[in-house]
Amino acid sequence: MPGGVGAAAAVLLVVLLLGVAVGRSKRRWFLLLGGLVAVVGLGVVLTAVTVGPVAGADATGIADLYVVVVPPAVAFVAGWLCSRGTWFGRLIVLAVAALLLASFPYAAAGEATAELLRDTGR
């Protein structure tokens, strides 16, 4: 994410806490969907502002999009899942989310998506 490690950690913590708040509400399924749409939409806008629009579906542009969109989306869903359950279950969810974020192949996923878009003619 742009802005350094401290800013990225702060954003992920805020998004995680928003996910917890959404998971505790009565309309949690609707708010989960709305929150994911908002996270992805803000990520696309942030990528377009900082990196530039993803033109022509090149692999680096899509990988940049994944770098900005995937961590907050994972943090939001992890917060949503942590909102109900035991402390052990919450620790497992947070550990899996951290492993997913640390091991996600952003460049390979960007290349695969670009290849898929080229094959479909977009």
DSSP file (Angstrom, degrees, kcal/mol; ACC not computed):
  #  RESIDUE AA STRUCTURE BP1 BP2  ACC     N-H-->O    O-->H-N    N-H-->O    O-->H-N    TCO  KAPPA ALPHA  PHI   PSI    X-CA   Y-CA   Z-CA
    1    1 A M    >         0   0    0      0, 0.0     3,-0.7     0, 0.0     7,-0.2   0.000 360.0 360.0 360.0 143.7    0.0    0.0    0.0
    2    2 A P  T 3   +     0   0    0      0, 0.0    48,-0.0     0, 0.0    45,-0.0  -0.377 360.0  49.7 -69.5 149.2    1.3    3.5   -0.7
    3    3 A G  T 3  S-     0   0    0      4,-0.1     4,-0.5    -2,-0.1     3,-0.1   0.405 108.4 -79.4 107.3  -2.3    2.4    5.7    2.2
    4    4 A G    <>  -     0   0    0     -3,-0.7     4,-2.0     1,-0.1     5,-0.1  -0.209  53.4 -68.3  98.7 170.5    4.7    3.4    4.1
    5    5 A V  H  > S+     0   0    0      2,-0.2     4,-2.7     1,-0.2     5,-0.2   0.879 126.9  52.9 -69.5 -39.9    4.4    0.6    6.6
    6    6 A G  H  > S+     0   0    0      2,-0.2     4,-2.2     1,-0.2    -1,-0.2   0.920 111.5  45.3 -63.6 -43.9    3.0    2.7    9.4
    7    7 A A  H  > S+     0   0    0     -4,-0.5     4,-2.5     2,-0.2    -1,-0.2   0.902 113.5  50.5 -65.9 -40.2    0.2    4.2    7.3
    8    8 A A  H  X S+     0   0    0     -4,-2.0     4,-2.6     2,-0.2    -2,-0.2   0.911 110.8  48.9 -64.5 -42.0   -0.6    0.7    5.9
    9    9 A A  H  X S+     0   0    0     -4,-2.7     4,-2.2     2,-0.2    -1,-0.2   0.896 111.8  49.5 -64.4 -39.6   -0.8   -0.8    9.4
   10   10 A A  H  X S+     0   0    0     -4,-2.2     4,-2.3     2,-0.2    -2,-0.2   0.917 111.9  48.0 -65.2 -43.0   -3.0    2.0   10.6
   11   11 A V  H  X S+     0   0    0     -4,-2.5     4,-2.6     1,-0.2     5,-0.2   0.926 112.3  48.9 -63.4 -44.8   -5.4    1.6    7.6
   12   12 A L  H  X S+     0   0    0     -4,-2.6     4,-2.4     1,-0.2    -1,-0.2   0.877 110.9  50.6 -65.2 -36.4   -5.5   -2.2    8.1
   13   13 A L  H  X S+     0   0    0     -4,-2.2     4,-2.4     2,-0.2    -1,-0.2   0.918 111.7  47.3 -65.8 -42.9   -6.3   -1.8   11.8
   14   14 A V  H  X S+     0   0    0     -4,-2.3     4,-2.3     2,-0.2    -2,-0.2   0.920 113.8  47.4 -63.9 -43.6   -9.1    0.7   11.1
   15   15 A V  H  X S+     0   0    0     -4,-2.6     4,-2.3     2,-0.2    -2,-0.2   0.888 111.0  52.2 -66.3 -38.1  -10.5   -1.6    8.4
   16   16 A L  H  X S+     0   0    0     -4,-2.4     4,-2.0     2,-0.2    -2,-0.2   0.927 110.8  47.1 -61.7 -45.3  -10.3   -4.6   10.8
   17   17 A L  H  X S+     0   0    0     -4,-2.4     4,-2.4     2,-0.2    -2,-0.2   0.859 110.1  53.0 -67.0 -34.9  -12.1   -2.7   13.5
   18   18 A L  H  X S+     0   0    0     -4,-2.3     4,-2.6     2,-0.2    -1,-0.2   0.903 107.8  52.1 -63.5 -40.1  -14.8   -1.6   11.0
   19   19 A G  H  X S+     0   0    0     -4,-2.3     4,-2.4     2,-0.2    -2,-0.2   0.887 108.7  50.0 -61.8 -39.4  -15.2   -5.3   10.1
   20   20 A V  H  X S+     0   0    0     -4,-2.0     4,-1.4     2,-0.2    -2,-0.2   0.932 111.4  48.6 -63.7 -45.1  -15.7   -6.1   13.7
   21   21 A A  H  X S+     0   0    0     -4,-2.4     4,-0.6     1,-0.2     3,-0.2   0.904 112.4  48.2 -62.4 -41.1  -18.3   -3.4   14.1
   22   22 A V  H >< S+     0   0    0     -4,-2.6     3,-0.9     1,-0.2    -1,-0.2   0.901 109.4  53.2 -66.0 -40.7  -20.1   -4.6   10.9
   23   23 A G  H 3< S+     0   0    0     -4,-2.4    -1,-0.2     1,-0.2    -2,-0.2   0.758 107.2  52.3 -66.7 -24.3  -20.0   -8.2   12.2
   24   24 A R  H 3< S+     0   0    0     -4,-1.4    -1,-0.2    -3,-0.2    -2,-0.2   0.592  92.8  94.8 -86.3 -11.4  -21.6   -7.2   15.5
   25   25 A S  S X< S-     0   0    0     -3,-0.9     3,-0.7    -4,-0.6    -3,-0.0  -0.270  83.1-118.9 -79.1 166.8  -24.5   -5.3   13.8
   26   26 A K  T 3  S+     0   0    0      1,-0.2     3,-0.3     2,-0.1    -1,-0.1   0.776 113.2  50.8 -74.9 -26.6  -28.0   -6.8   13.1
   27   27 A R  T 3> S+     0   0    0      1,-0.2     4,-2.5     2,-0.1    -1,-0.2  -0.243  71.6 140.6-102.5  43.8  -27.6   -6.3    9.3
   28   28 A R  H <>  +     0   0    0     -3,-0.7     4,-1.9     1,-0.2    -1,-0.2   0.798  65.2  51.7 -64.5 -32.4  -24.2   -8.0    9.2
   29   29 A W  H  > S+     0   0    0     -3,-0.3     4,-1.9     2,-0.2    -1,-0.2   0.931 113.7  43.5 -70.7 -44.1  -24.7   -9.8    5.9
   30   30 A F  H  > S+     0   0    0      1,-0.2     4,-2.5     2,-0.2    -2,-0.2   0.911 116.1  48.1 -65.1 -42.5  -25.8   -6.7    4.0
   31   31 A L  H  X S+     0   0    0     -4,-2.5     4,-2.7     2,-0.2    -1,-0.2   0.808 106.6  57.7 -71.2 -28.8  -23.1   -4.6    5.6
   32   32 A L  H  X S+     0   0    0     -4,-1.9     4,-2.3    -5,-0.2    -1,-0.2   0.949 110.7  43.0 -62.2 -48.0  -20.5   -7.3    4.7
   33   33 A L  H  X S+     0   0    0     -4,-1.9     4,-2.2     2,-0.2    -2,-0.2   0.929 116.2  47.5 -63.5 -45.8  -21.4   -7.0    1.1
   34   34 A G  H  X S+     0   0    0     -4,-2.5     4,-2.3     1,-0.2    -1,-0.2   0.885 111.7  51.0 -63.0 -39.2  -21.6   -3.2    1.2
   35   35 A G  H  X S+     0   0    0     -4,-2.7     4,-2.7     2,-0.2    -1,-0.2   0.895 109.6  49.2 -65.9 -40.6  -18.2   -3.0    3.0
   36   36 A L  H  X S+     0   0    0     -4,-2.3     4,-2.5     2,-0.2     5,-0.2   0.902 111.3  49.5 -65.8 -39.8  -16.5   -5.2    0.5
   37   37 A V  H  X S+     0   0    0     -4,-2.2     4,-2.6     2,-0.2    -2,-0.2   0.914 112.9  47.9 -63.1 -41.6  -17.9   -3.1   -2.4
   38   38 A A  H  X S+     0   0    0     -4,-2.3     4,-2.8     2,-0.2     5,-0.2   0.910 111.5  49.4 -65.9 -42.5  -16.7    0.0   -0.6
   39   39 A V  H  X S+     0   0    0     -4,-2.7     4,-2.1     2,-0.2    -2,-0.2   0.927 114.8  44.1 -63.6 -45.0  -13.2   -1.4    0.1
   40   40 A V  H  X S+     0   0    0     -4,-2.5     4,-2.4     2,-0.2    -2,-0.2   0.922 114.5  49.7 -66.7 -43.2  -12.8   -2.5   -3.5
   41   41 A G  H  X S+     0   0    0     -4,-2.6     4,-2.3    -5,-0.2    -2,-0.2   0.926 112.8  46.0 -61.7 -45.5  -14.1    0.7   -4.9
   42   42 A L  H  X S+     0   0    0     -4,-2.8     4,-2.8     1,-0.2    -1,-0.2   0.870 111.6  53.5 -65.5 -35.5  -11.9    2.8   -2.7
   43   43 A G  H  X S+     0   0    0     -4,-2.1     4,-2.4    -5,-0.2    -2,-0.2   0.899 108.8  48.4 -65.1 -40.5   -8.9    0.6   -3.6
   44   44 A V  H  X S+     0   0    0     -4,-2.4     4,-2.4     2,-0.2    -2,-0.2   0.922 114.0  46.5 -64.8 -44.0   -9.6    1.1   -7.3
   45   45 A V  H  X S+     0   0    0     -4,-2.3     4,-2.2     2,-0.2    -2,-0.2   0.925 112.9  49.4 -64.2 -44.3   -9.8    4.9   -6.9
   46   46 A L  H  X S+     0   0    0     -4,-2.8     4,-2.6     1,-0.2     5,-0.3   0.894 111.9  48.9 -63.0 -39.8   -6.7    5.0   -4.7
   47   47 A T  H  X>S+     0   0    0     -4,-2.4     4,-2.4     1,-0.2     5,-1.6   0.913 110.9  49.9 -65.5 -42.2   -4.8    2.9   -7.3
   48   48 A A  H  <5S+     0   0    0     -4,-2.4    -2,-0.2     3,-0.2    -1,-0.2   0.863 115.0  44.5 -64.6 -35.4   -6.0    5.2  -10.1
   49   49 A V  H  <5S+     0   0    0     -4,-2.2    -2,-0.2    -5,-0.2    -1,-0.2   0.919 124.1  31.3 -75.2 -44.4   -4.9    8.3   -8.2
   50   50 A T  H  <5S+     0   0    0     -4,-2.6    -3,-0.2    -5,-0.2    -2,-0.2   0.896 136.8  18.6 -84.9 -41.7   -1.5    7.0   -7.0
   51   51 A V  T  <5S-     0   0    0     -4,-2.4    -3,-0.2    -5,-0.3    -2,-0.1   0.774 108.3-110.0-100.5 -32.5   -0.4    4.7   -9.8
   52   52 A G      < -     0   0    0     -5,-1.6    -1,-0.2    -6,-0.2    -3,-0.1  -0.372  51.3 -44.9 113.9 161.9   -2.5    5.8  -12.7
   53   53 A P        -     0   0    0      0, 0.0     2,-1.4     0, 0.0    -8,-0.0  -0.307  58.3-112.5 -63.8 144.9   -5.4    4.0  -14.4
   54   54 A V        -     0   0    0      7,-0.1     2,-0.4     3,-0.1     3,-0.3  -0.645  47.1-173.6 -78.5  95.0   -4.9    0.3  -15.2
   55   55 A A    >   +     0   0    0     -2,-1.4     3,-0.8     1,-0.2     6,-0.1  -0.765  59.2   1.6 -98.8 135.9   -4.8    0.7  -19.0
   56   56 A G  T 3  S-     0   0    0     -2,-0.4    -1,-0.2     1,-0.2    -2,-0.0   0.548 108.4 -90.3  73.1   7.1   -4.7   -2.3  -21.3
   57   57 A A  T 3   +     0   0    0     -3,-0.3    -1,-0.2     1,-0.2     2,-0.2   0.913  64.6 178.4  55.7  48.8   -4.8   -4.8  -18.5
   58   58 A D    <>  -     0   0    0     -3,-0.8     4,-2.0     1,-0.1     5,-0.2  -0.526  36.9-118.3 -80.4 154.6   -1.0   -5.0  -18.1
   59   59 A A  H  > S+     0   0    0      1,-0.2     4,-2.4     2,-0.2     5,-0.2   0.852 110.4  51.2 -64.5 -38.0    0.3   -7.3  -15.4
   60   60 A T  H  > S+     0   0    0      2,-0.2     4,-2.3     1,-0.2    -1,-0.2   0.890 109.9  49.9 -69.9 -36.7    2.0   -4.6  -13.4
   61   61 A G  H  > S+     0   0    0      2,-0.2     4,-1.8     1,-0.2    -2,-0.2   0.901 113.2  45.7 -66.1 -40.4   -1.0   -2.4  -13.3
   62   62 A I  H  X S+     0   0    0     -4,-2.0     4,-2.4     2,-0.2    -2,-0.2   0.884 111.7  52.1 -70.1 -38.1   -3.2   -5.3  -12.1
   63   63 A A  H  X S+     0   0    0     -4,-2.4     4,-2.3     2,-0.2    -2,-0.2   0.894 108.4  51.8 -64.0 -39.0   -0.6   -6.4   -9.5
   64   64 A D  H  X S+     0   0    0     -4,-2.3     4,-1.4     2,-0.2    -1,-0.2   0.892 109.0  51.0 -61.9 -39.0   -0.6   -2.8   -8.2
   65   65 A L  H  X S+     0   0    0     -4,-1.8     4,-2.4     1,-0.2     5,-0.3   0.916 109.8  49.3 -63.4 -43.2   -4.4   -2.9   -8.0
   66   66 A Y  H  X S+     0   0    0     -4,-2.4     4,-2.2     1,-0.2    -2,-0.2   0.880 106.3  56.5 -63.6 -37.9   -4.1   -6.2   -6.0
   67   67 A V  H  < S+     0   0    0     -4,-2.3    -1,-0.2     1,-0.2    -2,-0.2   0.853 115.5  37.7 -62.2 -34.2   -1.5   -4.7   -3.7
   68   68 A V  H  < S+     0   0    0     -4,-1.4    -2,-0.2    -3,-0.2    -1,-0.2   0.825 124.6  36.8 -86.7 -33.4   -3.9   -1.9   -2.8
   69   69 A V  H  X S+     0   0    0     -4,-2.4     4,-1.8    -5,-0.2     5,-0.2   0.880 107.1  58.5 -91.2 -41.0   -7.2   -3.8   -2.7
   70   70 A V  H  X S+     0   0    0     -4,-2.2     4,-2.7    -5,-0.3     5,-0.3   0.918 100.6  52.9 -64.8 -47.7   -6.4   -7.3   -1.3
   71   71 A P  H  > S+     0   0    0      0, 0.0     4,-2.4     0, 0.0    -1,-0.2   0.929 113.1  42.4 -59.1 -46.9   -5.0   -6.3    2.2
   72   72 A P  H  > S+     0   0    0      0, 0.0     4,-2.5     0, 0.0    -2,-0.2   0.886 114.6  52.1 -66.3 -33.8   -8.0   -4.1    3.3
   73   73 A A  H  X S+     0   0    0     -4,-1.8     4,-2.2     2,-0.2     5,-0.2   0.924 112.0  45.5 -65.2 -42.6  -10.5   -6.6    1.9
   74   74 A V  H  X S+     0   0    0     -4,-2.7     4,-2.6     2,-0.2    -1,-0.2   0.912 113.5  50.0 -65.7 -41.9   -8.8   -9.4    3.8
   75   75 A A  H  X S+     0   0    0     -4,-2.4     4,-2.4    -5,-0.3    -2,-0.2   0.897 110.5  50.2 -63.6 -40.0   -8.7   -7.3    7.0
   76   76 A F  H  X S+     0   0    0     -4,-2.5     4,-2.3     2,-0.2    -2,-0.2   0.935 113.5  44.1 -64.5 -46.6  -12.4   -6.4    6.6
   77   77 A V  H  X S+     0   0    0     -4,-2.2     4,-2.5     2,-0.2    -2,-0.2   0.890 112.8  52.5 -67.4 -38.1  -13.5  -10.0    6.3
   78   78 A A  H  X S+     0   0    0     -4,-2.6     4,-2.2     2,-0.2    -2,-0.2   0.914 110.5  48.0 -63.6 -41.6  -11.2  -11.1    9.1
   79   79 A G  H  X S+     0   0    0     -4,-2.4     4,-0.9     2,-0.2    -2,-0.2   0.908 111.1  51.2 -62.8 -41.1  -12.7   -8.4   11.4
   80   80 A W  H >< S+     0   0    0     -4,-2.3     3,-0.6     1,-0.2     4,-0.3   0.909 112.6  45.6 -62.2 -42.4  -16.2   -9.5   10.3
   81   81 A L  H >< S+     0   0    0     -4,-2.5     3,-0.7     1,-0.2    -1,-0.2   0.834 110.7  54.2 -70.2 -31.8  -15.3  -13.1   11.1
   82   82 A C  H 3< S+     0   0    0     -4,-2.2    -1,-0.2     1,-0.2    -2,-0.2   0.627  87.0  82.8 -75.6 -13.0  -13.7  -12.1   14.5
   83   83 A S  T << S+     0   0    0     -4,-0.9     2,-0.4    -3,-0.6    -1,-0.2   0.774  99.0  32.0 -67.5 -24.8  -16.8  -10.3   15.6
   84   84 A R  S <  S+     0   0    0     -3,-0.7     2,-0.3    -4,-0.3    -1,-0.1  -0.998  97.1  51.3-133.3 134.1  -18.4  -13.5   16.9
   85   85 A G  S    S-     0   0    0     -2,-0.4     2,-0.1    -3,-0.0    -3,-0.0  -0.784  82.7 -45.6 135.6-178.6  -16.7  -16.5   18.3
   86   86 A T     >  -     0   0    0     -2,-0.3     4,-2.1     1,-0.1     5,-0.1  -0.323  51.0-110.5 -81.6 166.7  -14.3  -17.6   20.9
   87   87 A W  H  > S+     0   0    0      2,-0.2     4,-2.3     1,-0.2     5,-0.2   0.877 120.3  53.3 -64.9 -37.0  -10.9  -16.0   21.5
   88   88 A F  H  > S+     0   0    0      1,-0.2     4,-2.2     2,-0.2    -1,-0.2   0.920 108.5  49.4 -64.0 -42.9   -9.2  -19.0   20.1
   89   89 A G  H  > S+     0   0    0      1,-0.2     4,-2.4     2,-0.2    -2,-0.2   0.884 109.8  51.8 -62.6 -38.5  -11.2  -18.8   16.9
   90   90 A R  H  X S+     0   0    0     -4,-2.1     4,-2.5     2,-0.2    -1,-0.2   0.906 108.9  50.2 -64.3 -41.9  -10.4  -15.1   16.6
   91   91 A L  H  X S+     0   0    0     -4,-2.3     4,-2.3     2,-0.2    -2,-0.2   0.894 110.4  50.1 -63.9 -39.0   -6.7  -15.8   16.9
   92   92 A I  H  X S+     0   0    0     -4,-2.2     4,-2.6     2,-0.2     5,-0.2   0.926 110.8  49.2 -64.2 -44.5   -6.9  -18.5   14.2
   93   93 A V  H  X S+     0   0    0     -4,-2.4     4,-2.4     1,-0.2    -2,-0.2   0.923 113.1  46.6 -61.2 -45.1   -8.8  -16.1   11.9
   94   94 A L  H  X S+     0   0    0     -4,-2.5     4,-2.3     2,-0.2    -1,-0.2   0.879 112.4  50.4 -65.9 -37.7   -6.2  -13.3   12.5
   95   95 A A  H  X S+     0   0    0     -4,-2.3     4,-2.4     2,-0.2    -2,-0.2   0.919 111.8  47.0 -66.0 -43.2   -3.3  -15.8   12.0
   96   96 A V  H  X S+     0   0    0     -4,-2.6     4,-2.5     2,-0.2    -2,-0.2   0.905 112.4  50.4 -64.9 -40.7   -4.8  -17.1    8.7
   97   97 A A  H  X S+     0   0    0     -4,-2.4     4,-2.5    -5,-0.2    -2,-0.2   0.915 111.1  48.6 -62.9 -42.8   -5.4  -13.5    7.5
   98   98 A A  H  X S+     0   0    0     -4,-2.3     4,-2.2     2,-0.2    -2,-0.2   0.907 112.5  48.2 -64.6 -41.5   -1.8  -12.5    8.3
   99   99 A L  H  X S+     0   0    0     -4,-2.4     4,-2.0     2,-0.2    -2,-0.2   0.898 111.2  51.0 -64.8 -39.7   -0.4  -15.6    6.5
  100  100 A L  H  X S+     0   0    0     -4,-2.5     4,-1.2     1,-0.2    -2,-0.2   0.926 112.2  45.8 -63.4 -44.7   -2.6  -14.9    3.5
  101  101 A L  H  < S+     0   0    0     -4,-2.5    -1,-0.2     1,-0.2    -2,-0.2   0.872 114.8  47.9 -67.1 -36.1   -1.4  -11.3    3.3
  102  102 A A  H  < S+     0   0    0     -4,-2.2    -1,-0.2     1,-0.2    -2,-0.2   0.814 121.3  34.4 -74.1 -29.6    2.2  -12.3    3.7
  103  103 A S  H  < S+     0   0    0     -4,-2.0    -1,-0.2    -5,-0.2    -2,-0.2   0.418  80.2 126.1-108.9   2.2    2.1  -15.1    1.1
  104  104 A F     <  -     0   0    0     -4,-1.2     2,-1.7    -3,-0.1     3,-0.2  -0.434  60.4-133.2 -65.1 127.2   -0.3  -13.7   -1.5
  105  105 A P     >  +     0   0    0      0, 0.0     4,-2.9     0, 0.0     5,-0.3  -0.564  33.3 171.8 -83.9  81.9    1.4  -13.8   -4.9
  106  106 A Y  H  > S+     0   0    0     -2,-1.7     4,-2.3     1,-0.2     5,-0.2   0.914  76.0  44.5 -58.6 -47.7    0.5  -10.3   -6.1
  107  107 A A  H  > S+     0   0    0      2,-0.2     4,-2.3     1,-0.2    -1,-0.2   0.921 116.1  46.3 -66.2 -44.3    2.8  -10.3   -9.2
  108  108 A A  H  > S+     0   0    0      2,-0.2     4,-2.5     1,-0.2    -2,-0.2   0.890 113.0  49.7 -66.6 -38.9    1.7  -13.8  -10.2
  109  109 A A  H  X S+     0   0    0     -4,-2.9     4,-2.4     2,-0.2    -1,-0.2   0.890 110.9  50.6 -66.3 -38.4   -2.0  -13.1   -9.7
  110  110 A G  H  X S+     0   0    0     -4,-2.3     4,-2.4    -5,-0.3    -2,-0.2   0.908 111.8  47.3 -64.0 -41.8   -1.6   -9.9  -11.7
  111  111 A E  H  X S+     0   0    0     -4,-2.3     4,-2.4     2,-0.2    -2,-0.2   0.912 112.4  49.2 -65.3 -43.1    0.0  -11.8  -14.5
  112  112 A A  H  X S+     0   0    0     -4,-2.5     4,-2.3     2,-0.2    -2,-0.2   0.906 112.8  47.3 -64.3 -41.2   -2.6  -14.5  -14.5
  113  113 A T  H  X S+     0   0    0     -4,-2.4     4,-2.5     2,-0.2    -2,-0.2   0.912 112.1  49.6 -66.5 -41.8   -5.4  -12.0  -14.5
  114  114 A A  H  X S+     0   0    0     -4,-2.4     4,-2.2     2,-0.2    -2,-0.2   0.899 111.5  49.6 -62.9 -39.8   -3.8  -10.0  -17.4
  115  115 A E  H  X S+     0   0    0     -4,-2.4     4,-2.2     2,-0.2    -2,-0.2   0.910 110.7  49.7 -64.5 -42.5   -3.4  -13.3  -19.3
  116  116 A L  H  X S+     0   0    0     -4,-2.3     4,-1.6     1,-0.2    -2,-0.2   0.904 111.6  48.5 -63.2 -41.7   -7.0  -14.2  -18.7
  117  117 A L  H  X>S+     0   0    0     -4,-2.5     5,-2.3     1,-0.2     4,-0.5   0.864 110.6  51.1 -67.9 -35.6   -8.2  -10.7  -19.9
  118  118 A R  H ><5S+     0   0    0     -4,-2.2     3,-0.8     1,-0.2    -2,-0.2   0.897 108.6  52.3 -66.3 -39.0   -6.0  -11.0  -23.0
  119  119 A D  H 3<5S+     0   0    0     -4,-2.2    -2,-0.2     1,-0.2    -1,-0.2   0.835 108.5  49.8 -66.8 -32.7   -7.5  -14.4  -23.8
  120  120 A T  H 3<5S-     0   0    0     -4,-1.6    -1,-0.2    -5,-0.1    -2,-0.2   0.542 117.5-112.8 -84.3  -6.0  -11.0  -13.1  -23.5
  121  121 A G  T <<5       0   0    0     -3,-0.8    -3,-0.2    -4,-0.5    -2,-0.1   0.689 360.0 360.0  88.2  18.9  -10.2  -10.2  -25.9
  122  122 A R      <       0   0    0     -5,-2.3    -4,-0.2   -65,-0.0   -66,-0.1   0.439 360.0 360.0 -94.3 360.0  -10.5   -7.3  -23.4
